[in-house]
């Protein structure tokens, strides 16, 4: 059985450092909000490529590349949140720098894959980015119920991972991981008091449904439901991903996390 050992956590730390080093550009660092690097997604990629026969460097380059794409997409999402008709000169500058930061992270991914000569992977990920943007349009403009909203969000959050996984495994076996990515995303949404495009859309849906629930209540309810679904389907997942999912479900219970990591 493959376990998330201390060594793998060290590898995660190394991957984070590589990604952060790639992202560094002094002017952007000083003038834009630091992008979020989702450790749960990075662990999923680490697990995926660890099951392949790829050389270690290629595994690392792929994981770094995909996380850069994810952060580019997430950074461009912030523009939706900060754009407004009466923006000040400073706000306009920040918006333009945010777009620039997203473009910069995108350019880095092309640079890495071009250096590897991975034209097929470039094409595969480019198609995935197009599909993700289409999924976002559907999420924001075609979704009318909270249930459909959360289902689409789970698919959207796992989209890049499924694209990468499609080269190495039957992704139908990994469908349960939609809830893994959904839980990770919803955990992030519950932190901080900033409104996001997601929270604004969900608020509008809840109001139209006359549910009487707040956004926070709806998110917590869905998060608990997703945990139940994920737990019920652990046996259907390949062992490495079942273990990864258990770790997510145990987050916050440090003693059990350590026991799981130690095998």
N, C-alpha and C positions, 0 to 999 in steps of 0.2 A: 504494500500500500504506500502511495506517495503522500508524504506529510509536509506541511509547511514548517520546516525545521528552522532553527536559528539561522542556519546558513542561507536559507531562502529569504529570510527577512533581511539579512545582510545584502543579498542580491537586490532586493527591492530598494534598499537605501542607496545602493550603487546606481541603480537605474534612475532613481529620482535625481541624484546628483548630475548624472549625464544629461538628463532632460533640462534641468535648471541651468546647467552650463551652456547648453545649446541656445537657450532662450535669452541669455543675457545680452542686452543692448542698453548701454548706460542711459541714453536719453529716454528710452521707453520706460526703463525701470524707475526713473525719477518722476515721470509724468503720467503714468497709467497705473490702474489698479492691478495688483499682482494676480496673474491667472491662477485658477484653481487646478491643482493636479490631483485627480481622484485615485487614491491608493487602491481602492477596490477594483477599478478598471485595470490598473497597472498589474495587480495581482492576477487578474483573469488572463491578461496577455502573457504574463510570466508563466502561468500554468500551461496555457496553450502552446507556446513555443518550446516549453520544457518537455513536451510530449513528442516533439519532432526530432528528426536527425540533423537538423540544421546546425552548422558551426556556432559556437557561443557568440562570436561577434555578430553574426547575421541575426541570431535571436535578439540580441541587444538592439541592433539597428532597427529591426522591425518594430519592437516594442516602443522604442523612443519615437520612431516615425509616426506610429499610430496615435500615440499620446499627444504629439505636436499637432496632428490634425484635429484631435478632439478639442484641444485648447484653442486652436484657431476658430473652430466652430463656436465654442462657448464664448470666446472673446467677441466675435461678431454679434452674438445674441445680446450682449450688453448695450449695443447701439440702440436696440429697440427700447430698452429701458430708459436711456438717458436722453433720447431725442425728444425735443419739444419745440413748439412754435416760438415761444418767447425766450429761447436760450440766450445766455450772455456770451460775450466773446470768450470767456474762460471755459464755459461749458462747450462751446463750439470747438474750441481747440482740443478739449479732452475727448470729444466725440470723434474728431478726425484722427487723433492719436490712437484711439481704440480701434478704429478701422485699420489704421496702419499696423498696429500690433498684430491683429488677426492675419493680415496679409503677410507679415514678416514670419509668423509661425508656419503659415502655409508654404512659404518659399523654402523654409528650412527642410520641410519634409521632402519636397521635390529634389533638393540638393543632396540629401542623404541617399535616396533611392537611385538618383542618377549616378551617384558615385559607386553604387553597387551594381549598376547596369541592370537593374530590376525593372525593365520596361513593362512586363506583364503585371507586376504588383502596382506600379504607377497607374496603369489603366484600370485595374480592379478597384483601387481606392478612389480614383477619380469618379468612377461610376457610383461608388458608395456615397460619396459626398453629394452627388446630384440627387440620389435617392433620399438622403437624409434631409436635404433642403425641401424636397417635395413632401416628405413626411411632416416636416415642421409646418409647412403651409396648411396641410390637412389638420394638424393638431390645433393650430390657432384659428382656422377659419371654417372648418367643416365639422368640428366636434360640438355636440349639443348636450351630452350627458356626462356626468362625472365618471361613470363606469368606462365609457368609451375613451374619455380623456386619459385615464390612468393606463388603460390597455395600450393605447397608442404611444404613451410616454415610455412604457417599458420596452416596447419594440424599438422606439427611437434611440433610447439610451444604449441598447445592446447592438445597434446596427453595425458599427465599425468592427466590433469584436466578431460578429457573425461573418462579416465579409472576410476577415483574416482567417477565421476558422474554416471557411468553406474550401480552402486550399488543402486542408489536411484531414478533415473529418466530416462525417455526416451531421450537418448542423441540426437536423431534426432531433437528434439525441440531446441537444443542448437547449431546447425550447424553454425548459423550466428556468433557465438563467435570465429570462426576461424579468422575472420577479427579483432576482439578485440585483440586476442593474436598476430596477425601479426602486427598491429599498434604499440603495445607495444614493440615488438622486433625491428621494424624498427626505432622507436624513439631512442632506445638504440644504434643502429648501426650508427645513425647520430651524436652521441656525441663522441668527441675525434678524434684524427687523426690516431689512430692505424689501421693497416690493420688487418682484421679478416679472418678466412677461408671463411665466407659468402661473404665478399666484394671481395675477390680474385676470388671466383667461379663466382660471378655475373659479374665481370670485364671480365672474359674469355668468358662468354655467350654473353655479349654485343659486344665484339670484333668480335666474330664469326658471330653474326647477322648483323654486320656492321650497328648498330643502330645510331651511332654518338652521343650517350648519354654517359655521365659519370655515374659512380656508384651512386654518390650523386644525380644526376638528376633523375635516374631511381628509386631510393628509395623514393624520395620525390613525384614523380608522382604516384607510387604505393600506398604510404601512403594516398594521397588524394583520390585515387580511392577506397581504402579500407574504408575510412571514409564515402564516399557516399554510398557504399554498406551496411555498418553497419547501417547507419541512415535509409536507405530505408526498412530495415528488423526488426527494433526495435519492431514493433507491433506483430511480429511472436514469439518474445522471451517471456518467463515468466516474469512477472513484475519486480522481483528482479534483473534479469540479464539485462533487458532493462534499468533499472536505473543505473546499474553498467556501461553499455556501454555509456550512456549519460554522465556520469562523465568523462570517458576516452576522449570522444569527446570534452568536455569542458575544458580539461586540458590546463592551460595557461590563461584561463579567470577566474581569482580568484573570481570575484564578482558573476558570474553565478554559479560557483562551490559551493560557500557558500549558495546561494539561493537553489540549488538542495539539499544540505545536510540538510538544515533546513526544507525541505519538501514543 
